[in-house]
Amino acid sequence: YAKEAAQAVLSYGFDVLGLVCVIADVDEPNEASIRVLEALGMSRTRRAIVNGRPLLYYEIHTGQAHL
């Protein structure tokens, strides 16, 4: 259900709130969450170490979402 829930959040952000970009971060070892972000059409933009943990950042812009 993660993909469906995330799709609803993206739809709300783009359609109701009028956002033009949504950014997500995920723990690098969390492969399941990475697959969800990629299935939504989000693109990896960078990697960072935050509080000693490796994070990956993804983003998606209006019109790119696979909703």
Order of alpha helices (4+ residues) and beta strands (2+ residues): alpha-beta-alpha-beta-beta
